[in-house]
Amino acid sequence: MPRLITALAATATAFAALPAVAQDDVDRSDWPSSFTVGTASQGGTYFAYGSGWANLVAEELGLSGGAEVTGGPMQNMALVHTGDAAFGLTTMGPARESMEGTNPIAPGLQMTNACAIFPMYQTPFSVTALSSSGISSIEDIPDGARIGFGPAGSTSDTYFPQMLTDLGVDYDRRNGSWDDLGGQLQDGLIDVVAFAAGVPIPAVSQLEVQTDINIVEFTEDEQATLMENFPVSEFTIPADTYSTLSEDARSVAMWNFAIANCDLPDSFVHAVVDTVMSDNARMVNIHRAAETTTIDNWDKNTVLPWHPGAAAWFNENGAEIGDDMIHSAAQ
């Protein structure tokens, strides 16, 4: 069973710091007393980001809540759709597949009860190898290289194997948590880790403290090939993201959104979104990737219906989410 990382229950002092929306005369009678956020494996950005905002919301709204270790975006769509998790994190590619009924966790099930609640960040696809391996480009990856693609069913595991196949790489596929794969790379048990996670990735930051690594960028032609064949866009990993980088690194990326079970009370989701979106500095303190957890990125969701409570908050604050993009109880 996934391990639940539980936030401490809020104390009376937490109520004194509640945001305005929670101090109003909001009827909480239908609010849950606790909640979970489906994230991914430890050592990845989803876990760090999801744990942080789960704890923030729990403290600010006076609830018990925390992050759950999961297999990542595909599993999170399933958990949120069924209501086994109130909230989760996903990327647009897995979200589309889940809506269309091609999620490998439950083939044929259209997961239409998972709603978007706020934009998170873009997930860059990047390759990391030990400097001692001599791998400094995609072309340098030898035939049969042992490549770790993250947890089974994660965004990386779903897309990166085919991406590398399209770029002519022959490999031996491995899976595991980002922490485990980072340790295997350092111990020489695998040759490459193909990361798909918001930057800086905790496991990569830890690796570069402990050993010399290469963060491999795509060439312009490789980037163009991936953008043509997959639901990704151009992305640049800034040089100051890692001490290993001396200049910006060319990459591709996919947008991530936080999701909620569509049946959650509107006022509850509105309060959650207000807590997360009203002070971006607090989110950036949780994880630097939250620099793009801002209202102007609401339009990056072109796949999922919006939860009515979240849509209300965004439209109150300048977004233009149309009725056709908002989940209806009749759906």
Salt bridges, closest charged atoms under 4 A:
GLU60 OE1 - ARG282 NH1 3.59
ASP157 OD1 - ARG173 NH2 2.80
ASP172 OD2 - ARG174 NH2 2.95
ASP191 OD1 - ARG146 NH2 3.05
GLU220 OE2 - ARG250 NH2 3.88
ASP240 OD1 - ARG288 NH2 2.93
ASP279 OD2 - ARG282 NE 3.76
GLU291 OE2 - ARG288 NE 3.98
ASP299 OD1 - LYS300 NZ 3.27
GLU316 OE1 - HIS270 NE2 2.94
